[in-house]
Amino acid sequence: MAVTPSNMIALGTKAYDFSLWNPKEQKNNSLHEIKGDKGTLIIFMCNHCPFVVHIIEKLVAIYEEFNDKGVQFIAINANDVENYPEDSPENMLQFAKKWNLKFPYLFDESQDIAKKYQAACTPDFYLFDKELELVYRGRMDGSTPGNNIPNTGEDLIRAIENLLANKAPLDDQKHSLGCNIKWKE
């Protein structure tokens, strides 16, 4: 497993629209159809990454805490499924069921959206305000598999609370760490 940091794209960057396959609904979802009223968290992730498995339970709990407050979560899997079949749309359905994901988990088969967002790792977090302008990019917290730091979600929670309080973006944003996105050759 190659540990890869996220790219820290410029705050204020507008979210790129997309229409991606939703295996659960068996149709495409566009960003503008499913975005949140007050904010939208886009998470690049996959099924097999130990960094994603490490945070997924806490991520689901954070979603439960903030979805009723107008913040939508959208997960996107952009991995090359030819070389990593465990990340196929069929296996995305199993992963979503296992972890009780209530937010959309979309498949970026072409990898074009991941490239537009400059996603580098799984998990990779991008929080946008109601105008779809980037207010946070970085990690969920300082916990990674095996470092014995509790998985609290504190950095992400603070960013979402800050967004909901209409405050300026946080100054101390730290990159996420995870497995590299499995790019097609």
C-alpha positions as CSV (number, residue, x, y, z in Angstrom):
1,M,0.0,0.0,0.0
2,A,1.5,3.3,-1.1
3,V,0.7,6.1,1.4
4,T,-0.3,9.1,-0.6
5,P,-1.1,12.7,0.6
6,S,-4.1,14.6,-0.8
7,N,-3.6,17.6,-3.1
8,M,-4.5,20.8,-1.3
9,I,-6.4,22.6,-4.1
10,A,-7.2,26.3,-3.6
11,L,-10.0,27.2,-1.3
12,G,-12.8,28.9,-3.2
13,T,-12.5,26.5,-6.1
14,K,-16.0,25.8,-7.5
15,A,-17.2,22.2,-7.4
16,Y,-17.0,20.4,-10.8
17,D,-20.4,19.2,-11.9
18,F,-20.8,15.5,-12.7
19,S,-23.2,12.9,-13.7
20,L,-22.0,9.5,-12.3
21,W,-23.4,6.0,-12.0
22,N,-25.1,5.2,-8.8
23,P,-25.1,1.4,-8.5
24,K,-27.8,1.4,-5.8
25,E,-30.3,3.4,-7.8
26,Q,-29.1,2.0,-11.1
27,K,-29.0,5.5,-12.7
28,N,-26.7,8.5,-12.9
29,N,-26.8,11.2,-10.2
30,S,-25.6,14.7,-10.9
31,L,-24.0,17.0,-8.3
32,H,-26.8,19.6,-8.7
33,E,-29.5,16.9,-8.1
34,I,-28.1,15.6,-4.9
35,K,-26.0,18.4,-3.3
36,G,-26.9,19.7,0.2
37,D,-28.8,22.8,0.9
38,K,-26.1,24.2,3.2
39,G,-23.0,22.2,2.2
40,T,-21.8,19.2,0.3
41,L,-18.9,16.9,1.3
42,I,-17.4,14.9,-1.6
43,I,-15.3,12.0,-0.6
44,F,-13.1,10.0,-3.0
45,M,-13.0,6.5,-1.5
46,C,-13.1,2.9,-2.5
47,N,-14.0,-0.5,-1.0
48,H,-10.7,-2.1,-0.3
49,C,-8.5,0.7,1.0
50,P,-7.4,0.1,4.6
51,F,-7.5,3.8,5.2
52,V,-11.2,4.0,4.1
53,V,-12.1,0.9,6.2
54,H,-10.4,2.5,9.1
55,I,-12.6,5.7,9.0
56,I,-15.9,4.5,7.4
57,E,-17.8,3.8,10.6
58,K,-16.9,7.3,12.0
59,L,-17.7,8.8,8.6
60,V,-21.2,7.2,8.7
61,A,-21.7,8.6,12.2
62,I,-20.7,12.1,11.1
63,Y,-23.1,11.9,8.1
64,E,-25.9,11.0,10.6
65,E,-25.0,14.0,12.7
66,F,-25.0,16.6,9.9
67,N,-27.3,15.3,7.1
68,D,-30.4,16.7,8.9
69,K,-28.7,20.0,9.1
70,G,-28.4,20.4,5.3
71,V,-25.0,18.8,4.6
72,Q,-25.0,16.1,2.0
73,F,-22.2,13.6,1.7
74,I,-21.4,12.1,-1.8
75,A,-18.8,9.3,-2.0
76,I,-17.1,8.7,-5.4
77,N,-15.0,5.6,-6.3
78,A,-12.7,6.3,-9.2
79,N,-10.4,3.2,-9.0
80,D,-9.5,1.1,-12.0
81,V,-11.8,-1.9,-11.6
82,E,-10.1,-3.9,-14.3
83,N,-7.0,-4.2,-12.2
84,Y,-8.8,-3.8,-8.8
85,P,-12.1,-5.8,-9.2
86,E,-12.8,-5.5,-5.5
87,D,-13.8,-1.9,-6.3
88,S,-16.4,-2.8,-8.9
89,P,-19.9,-1.3,-8.8
90,E,-21.2,-4.7,-7.7
91,N,-18.8,-4.7,-4.8
92,M,-19.6,-1.0,-4.1
93,L,-23.2,-2.2,-3.4
94,Q,-22.0,-4.8,-0.9
95,F,-19.7,-2.3,0.8
96,A,-22.5,0.2,1.1
97,K,-24.8,-2.4,2.6
98,K,-22.1,-3.7,5.0
99,W,-21.5,-0.2,6.4
100,N,-25.1,1.1,6.1
101,L,-24.2,4.0,3.8
102,K,-27.2,6.2,3.4
103,F,-25.4,8.8,1.2
104,P,-24.8,8.3,-2.5
105,Y,-21.8,6.2,-3.5
106,L,-21.0,6.9,-7.1
107,F,-18.7,5.3,-9.7
108,D,-16.4,7.4,-11.8
109,E,-15.5,4.8,-14.4
110,S,-13.7,7.3,-16.7
111,Q,-11.8,8.8,-13.8
112,D,-12.4,12.2,-15.3
113,I,-14.1,13.6,-12.2
114,A,-11.3,12.5,-9.9
115,K,-8.8,14.2,-12.2
116,K,-10.8,17.4,-12.3
117,Y,-10.9,17.4,-8.5
118,Q,-7.2,16.5,-8.4
119,A,-8.1,13.6,-6.1
120,A,-5.0,11.7,-5.1
121,C,-5.8,9.3,-2.4
122,T,-8.6,7.4,-0.6
123,P,-10.1,8.9,1.4
124,D,-9.9,12.4,0.0
125,F,-12.3,15.0,1.4
126,Y,-13.7,18.2,-0.2
127,L,-16.2,20.3,1.6
128,F,-18.2,22.9,-0.4
129,D,-20.6,25.6,0.8
130,K,-24.1,26.1,-0.5
131,E,-22.7,28.0,-3.5
132,L,-20.5,24.9,-4.2
133,E,-17.2,26.8,-3.3
134,L,-14.5,24.8,-1.6
135,V,-14.2,25.7,2.1
136,Y,-12.2,22.6,3.3
137,R,-10.0,20.0,1.9
138,G,-7.9,17.6,3.9
139,R,-8.2,14.9,6.5
140,M,-10.9,13.6,8.7
141,D,-8.6,13.6,11.7
142,G,-5.0,12.5,12.5
143,S,-5.9,8.8,12.9
144,T,-4.5,6.3,10.3
145,P,-4.4,2.5,10.5
146,G,-1.9,1.5,13.1
147,N,-0.9,4.9,14.5
148,N,-3.0,4.4,17.7
149,I,-4.6,7.9,17.4
150,P,-8.3,7.7,18.2
151,N,-10.6,8.1,15.1
152,T,-12.7,11.1,16.2
153,G,-13.3,12.9,13.0
154,E,-12.4,16.1,14.7
155,D,-10.9,18.0,11.8
156,L,-13.8,17.3,9.5
157,I,-16.4,17.9,12.2
158,R,-14.8,21.3,13.0
159,A,-14.9,22.2,9.3
160,I,-18.6,21.3,8.9
161,E,-19.5,23.1,12.1
162,N,-17.6,26.2,10.9
163,L,-19.5,26.0,7.5
164,L,-22.8,25.8,9.3
165,A,-21.9,28.8,11.5
166,N,-21.1,30.8,8.3
167,K,-17.5,31.4,9.5
168,A,-14.5,31.9,7.2
169,P,-12.7,28.6,6.2
170,L,-10.4,27.2,8.8
171,D,-6.7,28.2,8.6
172,D,-5.2,25.0,9.8
173,Q,-6.2,22.4,7.1
174,K,-4.0,19.3,6.9
175,H,-3.8,17.0,3.9
176,S,-5.5,13.6,4.0
177,L,-3.4,10.4,3.8
178,G,-4.5,7.2,2.2
179,C,-3.9,4.7,-0.6
180,N,-3.3,6.3,-4.0
181,I,-6.2,6.3,-6.5
182,K,-5.7,3.3,-8.8
183,W,-5.4,5.1,-12.1
184,K,-5.9,3.4,-15.5
185,E,-2.8,3.0,-17.6
